[in-house]
Amino acid sequence: MSFLEKRNSVLNMRNFVLRGMCAVYLIAFLSFYHQSEGLFGDNGILPARIHVSNTAKLTTLQKRPSMLHFAYYLGIDTASMVDFLALAGTAISFVGFISQNFCIMSTFAAMWALFYSITQVTQVFANQSDLLLLEAGALCLLLTPVSDVRKETPTDRIGLTMMRWLLFRFMFVSGGVKLATNCPHWWSLTGLEHHFETLPLPTPLSWYAFHLPSHYNQLGMVFTNLSELLIPWLFLSPLLSMRTVAFYWHMFLQFHIIITGNYGFLNFLIVVLLFALLDDTHFLRRSQSGMKSRASTLFKWIIFLAVGYAGYYLYGINFRNGQFTFKLINEPGGGVKV
């Protein structure tokens, strides 16, 4: 028996993540194509031809490497080249999504190169979704087999580990930056109310989320802080049980973010990355001994309770007169209701 076979396999999980990444790429390319004319067309807000010159100069390609420079050789303008690359990426990602056999290194290298090329014209419209997809797409090159998708490779576990590290950095920084700004809304647990009030692309449920009793939104803020500052440390655990707790915790968080706000493909990308926390046992449902199964379940509940107690201790959560009350970290007097 080989060294890889002695451990829990990650083959099916790897293939699932790769198919999911193809789906995210598909959404990203379609979204970019739909918006490109109004944003980067010749009559758009920030025309692509101004940012990426349509010339054959080698220095231009070295300064800003992008397939958009090949528009000169194809005899088309830069805006048309943007549309061409977006459509090419759409076609490749769709094929990879519907067929596992196309989830190979050449496919992901092409998708990454195409998406990197078109994001060179985003200018002030660049956002964290694009950057996260580019970094996750680069890590996919460690996961993708050269040709045979039915075999596990030595780099699979390295790629999945790097995805967990990427997910940790993204989530932890997302929580840390809220507090680092010293914004009183985040520190006083009223950030979600302002968040729902100012959403640029709200969903039908955003209105109801905004009108929830304030103490519920404050409790949601506590949950968000725990999710982004404490739970991500479980991503790095070598124990599958701890990573499983983090997986379901963050799936719950991402579900509520998706139904209460439109952030494009960002949260779907995070959901795909969350599957890197698991292994094939969640697909194959391998049988466990009764004692081992009960011990694993008990350990998970201990982790849940420990995180819950951390929230209770840090924020002094209490329930009085039908409302949650909190002790703010920056108000040492304590016991104040916010």
C-alpha positions as CSV (number, residue, x, y, z in Angstrom):
1,M,0.0,0.0,0.0
2,S,1.4,3.4,-1.0
3,F,1.9,6.3,1.4
4,L,-1.0,8.2,-0.1
5,E,-3.3,5.2,0.2
6,K,-2.6,4.9,4.0
7,R,-4.1,8.3,4.6
8,N,-7.6,9.5,3.9
9,S,-7.8,10.2,0.2
10,V,-8.4,13.7,-1.1
11,L,-9.0,12.7,-4.8
12,N,-12.7,13.2,-4.9
13,M,-12.5,16.4,-2.7
14,R,-9.8,17.7,-5.1
15,N,-12.0,17.1,-8.1
16,F,-15.0,18.6,-6.4
17,V,-13.0,21.8,-5.6
18,L,-11.7,22.0,-9.2
19,R,-15.3,21.7,-10.6
20,G,-16.4,24.3,-8.2
21,M,-13.6,26.6,-9.3
22,C,-14.7,26.2,-12.9
23,A,-18.2,27.3,-11.9
24,V,-16.8,30.4,-10.2
25,Y,-14.7,31.2,-13.2
26,L,-17.8,30.8,-15.4
27,I,-19.7,33.3,-13.3
28,A,-16.8,35.7,-13.2
29,F,-16.2,35.7,-17.0
30,L,-20.0,36.1,-17.7
31,S,-20.2,38.9,-15.3
32,F,-17.2,40.6,-16.7
33,Y,-18.5,40.3,-20.3
34,H,-21.9,41.6,-19.3
35,Q,-20.4,44.8,-17.7
36,S,-17.4,45.4,-20.0
37,E,-19.1,47.5,-22.7
38,G,-20.5,50.0,-20.2
39,L,-17.3,50.1,-18.1
40,F,-14.5,49.5,-20.5
41,G,-16.0,49.9,-24.0
42,D,-15.0,52.8,-26.3
43,N,-17.8,54.8,-24.9
44,G,-17.6,53.4,-21.4
45,I,-16.8,55.0,-18.1
46,L,-13.1,54.0,-18.3
47,P,-12.3,52.9,-21.8
48,A,-9.8,50.0,-22.0
49,R,-8.0,51.6,-24.9
50,I,-6.7,54.4,-22.7
51,H,-5.4,52.0,-20.1
52,V,-3.9,49.3,-22.4
53,S,-2.4,50.7,-25.6
54,N,-3.1,48.8,-28.7
55,T,0.5,48.6,-30.0
56,A,3.2,46.1,-30.9
57,K,5.8,47.5,-28.5
58,L,7.6,44.9,-26.4
59,T,8.1,47.4,-23.6
60,T,4.3,47.8,-23.3
61,L,3.9,44.1,-22.9
62,Q,6.6,43.9,-20.3
63,K,5.2,46.7,-18.3
64,R,1.6,45.3,-18.2
65,P,1.6,41.6,-19.3
66,S,-1.8,40.8,-20.8
67,M,-3.3,39.0,-23.8
68,L,-5.0,42.2,-24.6
69,H,-1.8,43.3,-26.4
70,F,-2.5,40.7,-29.0
71,A,-5.4,42.8,-30.3
72,Y,-2.9,44.6,-32.5
73,Y,-2.0,41.4,-34.3
74,L,-5.6,40.3,-34.7
75,G,-6.5,43.7,-36.1
76,I,-9.2,44.5,-33.5
77,D,-9.6,47.2,-30.9
78,T,-8.9,46.7,-27.2
79,A,-12.5,46.7,-26.2
80,S,-13.3,43.9,-28.7
81,M,-10.3,42.0,-27.4
82,V,-11.7,42.2,-23.8
83,D,-15.0,40.7,-25.0
84,F,-13.1,38.0,-26.9
85,L,-11.1,37.0,-23.9
86,A,-14.1,37.0,-21.6
87,L,-16.0,34.8,-24.0
88,A,-13.1,32.4,-24.4
89,G,-12.8,32.1,-20.7
90,T,-16.6,31.5,-20.5
91,A,-16.3,28.6,-23.0
92,I,-13.3,27.0,-21.3
93,S,-14.7,27.3,-17.8
94,F,-18.1,25.9,-19.0
95,V,-16.4,22.8,-20.5
96,G,-14.4,22.3,-17.3
97,F,-17.5,22.6,-15.2
98,I,-19.6,20.0,-17.1
99,S,-16.7,17.5,-17.6
100,Q,-14.2,16.4,-15.0
101,N,-11.9,15.2,-17.7
102,F,-11.2,18.8,-18.7
103,C,-10.2,19.8,-15.2
104,I,-6.5,19.5,-16.0
105,M,-3.6,21.9,-15.7
106,S,-3.8,23.3,-19.2
107,T,-7.5,24.3,-18.6
108,F,-6.8,26.1,-15.4
109,A,-3.7,27.8,-16.7
110,A,-5.7,29.1,-19.6
111,M,-8.5,30.3,-17.4
112,W,-6.1,32.1,-15.0
113,A,-4.2,33.8,-17.9
114,L,-7.5,34.9,-19.5
115,F,-8.9,36.3,-16.3
116,Y,-5.6,38.0,-15.3
117,S,-5.5,39.6,-18.8
118,I,-9.0,41.1,-18.6
119,T,-8.5,42.4,-15.0
120,Q,-5.7,44.6,-16.2
121,V,-8.3,47.1,-17.4
122,T,-10.5,47.2,-14.3
123,Q,-8.6,50.2,-12.9
124,V,-10.7,51.7,-10.0
125,F,-13.3,48.9,-10.5
126,A,-10.8,46.3,-9.2
127,N,-12.1,44.6,-6.1
128,Q,-11.2,41.8,-3.6
129,S,-13.2,39.2,-5.5
130,D,-10.9,39.5,-8.6
131,L,-7.8,39.3,-6.5
132,L,-9.0,36.3,-4.4
133,L,-10.0,34.4,-7.6
134,L,-6.6,35.1,-9.1
135,E,-4.8,33.8,-6.0
136,A,-7.1,30.8,-5.7
137,G,-6.8,30.1,-9.4
138,A,-3.0,30.1,-9.1
139,L,-3.2,27.6,-6.2
140,C,-5.4,25.4,-8.4
141,L,-2.3,24.7,-10.6
142,L,-1.0,22.7,-7.6
143,L,-4.2,20.6,-7.6
144,T,-4.8,20.0,-11.3
145,P,-3.3,16.8,-12.8
146,V,-1.5,17.1,-16.0
147,S,-3.8,14.6,-17.8
148,D,-5.3,11.8,-15.7
149,V,-8.0,13.2,-13.3
150,R,-8.5,9.8,-11.8
151,K,-5.2,9.7,-9.9
152,E,-4.1,11.5,-6.8
153,T,-0.9,13.4,-7.1
154,P,1.7,14.3,-4.4
155,T,0.9,18.1,-4.8
156,D,-2.8,17.6,-4.1
157,R,-2.4,17.9,-0.3
158,I,0.0,20.9,-0.7
159,G,-2.5,22.7,-2.9
160,L,-5.4,22.0,-0.4
161,T,-3.2,23.2,2.5
162,M,-2.3,26.4,0.6
163,M,-6.0,27.0,0.0
164,R,-6.7,26.7,3.7
165,W,-4.0,29.2,4.4
166,L,-5.4,31.5,1.7
167,L,-8.9,31.2,3.3
168,F,-7.5,31.8,6.8
169,R,-5.7,35.0,5.6
170,F,-8.8,36.3,3.9
171,M,-11.2,35.7,6.7
172,F,-8.9,36.8,9.5
173,V,-8.0,40.0,7.7
174,S,-11.7,40.7,7.0
175,G,-12.4,40.6,10.7
176,G,-9.2,42.4,11.8
177,V,-9.6,45.3,9.4
178,K,-13.1,46.1,10.9
179,L,-11.6,46.6,14.3
180,A,-8.3,48.1,13.1
181,T,-10.2,51.1,11.6
182,N,-11.4,52.0,15.1
183,C,-14.8,52.6,13.5
184,P,-17.3,53.0,16.4
185,H,-20.0,51.0,14.5
186,W,-17.9,47.8,14.5
187,W,-16.8,48.3,18.1
188,S,-20.3,49.1,19.4
189,L,-21.8,46.1,17.5
190,T,-24.0,48.3,15.4
191,G,-22.1,47.7,12.2
192,L,-24.6,45.2,10.7
193,E,-27.4,47.8,10.9
194,H,-25.4,50.3,8.8
195,H,-24.2,47.5,6.6
196,F,-27.8,46.5,5.6
197,E,-28.8,50.1,5.3
198,T,-26.1,51.0,2.8
199,L,-25.9,47.7,0.7
200,P,-25.3,48.7,-2.9
201,L,-27.0,45.5,-4.2
202,P,-29.5,44.3,-1.6
203,T,-31.6,41.2,-2.0
204,P,-35.3,40.9,-1.1
205,L,-34.3,39.7,2.4
206,S,-32.0,42.6,3.1
207,W,-34.9,44.8,4.0
208,Y,-36.1,42.3,6.6
209,A,-32.5,41.9,8.0
210,F,-32.2,45.6,8.5
211,H,-35.5,45.8,10.4
212,L,-34.7,43.0,12.8
213,P,-34.6,44.1,16.4
214,S,-31.2,45.9,17.0
215,H,-30.1,43.4,19.6
216,Y,-30.4,40.6,17.1
217,N,-28.2,42.4,14.6
218,Q,-25.8,43.0,17.5
219,L,-25.8,39.3,18.3
220,G,-25.1,38.8,14.6
221,M,-22.1,41.1,14.9
222,V,-20.7,39.0,17.7
223,F,-21.2,35.9,15.5
224,T,-19.4,37.6,12.6
225,N,-16.5,38.6,14.8
226,L,-16.1,35.1,16.2
227,S,-16.4,33.7,12.6
228,E,-13.7,36.0,11.2
229,L,-11.3,36.3,14.1
230,L,-11.5,33.0,16.1
231,I,-12.9,30.2,13.8
232,P,-10.3,30.7,11.0
233,W,-7.6,29.3,13.3
234,L,-9.4,26.0,13.0
235,F,-8.7,26.0,9.2
236,L,-5.0,25.3,10.0
237,S,-5.7,22.4,12.4
238,P,-4.3,19.0,11.3
239,L,-7.4,17.4,12.9
240,L,-10.3,16.8,10.5
241,S,-12.8,17.2,13.4
242,M,-11.7,20.7,14.1
243,R,-11.7,21.7,10.4
244,T,-15.2,20.1,10.0
245,V,-16.5,22.4,12.8
246,A,-15.0,25.4,10.9
247,F,-16.5,24.2,7.7
248,Y,-20.1,24.1,8.9
249,W,-19.7,27.3,10.9
250,H,-18.6,29.2,7.9
251,M,-21.1,27.6,5.6
252,F,-23.8,28.9,7.9
253,L,-22.2,32.4,7.7
254,Q,-21.8,32.4,3.9
255,F,-25.4,31.2,3.5
256,H,-26.7,34.2,5.4
257,I,-24.4,36.6,3.6
258,I,-25.6,35.3,0.2
259,I,-29.3,35.6,1.0
260,T,-28.9,39.1,2.4
261,G,-26.6,40.8,-0.1
262,N,-25.3,40.5,-3.6
263,Y,-21.5,40.3,-3.7
264,G,-21.1,38.7,-7.1
265,F,-19.1,35.5,-7.1
266,L,-17.1,36.3,-3.9
267,N,-19.1,34.2,-1.5
268,F,-19.5,31.3,-3.9
269,L,-15.7,31.3,-4.3
270,I,-15.4,31.2,-0.5
271,V,-17.8,28.3,-0.3
272,V,-15.7,26.4,-2.8
273,L,-12.5,27.1,-0.9
274,L,-14.2,25.9,2.3
275,F,-14.4,22.4,0.8
276,A,-10.6,22.3,1.0
277,L,-11.0,21.8,4.7
278,L,-12.5,18.3,4.2
279,D,-11.4,15.0,2.7
280,D,-13.1,12.2,0.9
281,T,-14.8,10.8,4.0
282,H,-17.5,13.4,3.5
283,F,-18.3,12.0,0.1
284,L,-17.8,8.3,0.5
285,R,-19.4,8.1,4.0
286,R,-17.0,5.6,5.2
287,S,-18.2,3.6,8.2
288,Q,-16.7,4.4,11.6
289,S,-16.7,2.3,14.7
290,G,-19.4,3.3,17.2
291,M,-16.8,4.5,19.8
292,K,-14.8,6.5,17.2
293,S,-17.9,8.1,15.8
294,R,-19.2,9.1,19.2
295,A,-15.8,10.5,20.3
296,S,-15.6,12.6,17.1
297,T,-19.1,14.0,17.6
298,L,-18.4,14.8,21.3
299,F,-15.1,16.6,20.3
300,K,-17.0,18.7,17.8
301,W,-19.6,19.7,20.3
302,I,-16.8,20.7,22.8
303,I,-15.4,23.0,20.1
304,F,-18.8,24.5,19.4
305,L,-19.4,25.1,23.1
306,A,-15.9,26.5,23.6
307,V,-16.4,29.1,20.9
308,G,-19.8,29.9,22.2
309,Y,-18.3,30.5,25.7
310,A,-15.6,32.7,24.2
311,G,-18.3,34.9,22.7
312,Y,-20.2,34.9,26.0
313,Y,-17.1,35.8,28.0
314,L,-15.7,38.4,25.6
315,Y,-18.9,40.3,25.0
316,G,-20.7,39.5,28.3
317,I,-23.8,38.3,26.5
318,N,-26.9,38.2,28.7
319,F,-30.6,38.0,28.1
320,R,-32.8,40.4,30.1
321,N,-36.4,41.5,29.6
322,G,-36.6,39.9,26.2
323,Q,-33.4,41.5,24.9
324,F,-29.8,40.5,24.5
325,T,-27.4,42.7,26.4
326,F,-23.7,43.0,25.8
327,K,-20.6,44.3,27.6
328,L,-18.5,46.2,25.1
329,I,-14.8,45.6,25.1
330,N,-14.1,49.4,24.8
331,E,-16.4,50.2,27.7
332,P,-14.9,48.8,30.8
333,G,-17.8,49.9,33.0
334,G,-19.5,46.9,31.7
335,G,-23.1,45.7,31.8
336,V,-24.3,48.4,29.4
337,K,-27.0,47.5,26.9
338,V,-26.1,48.4,23.4
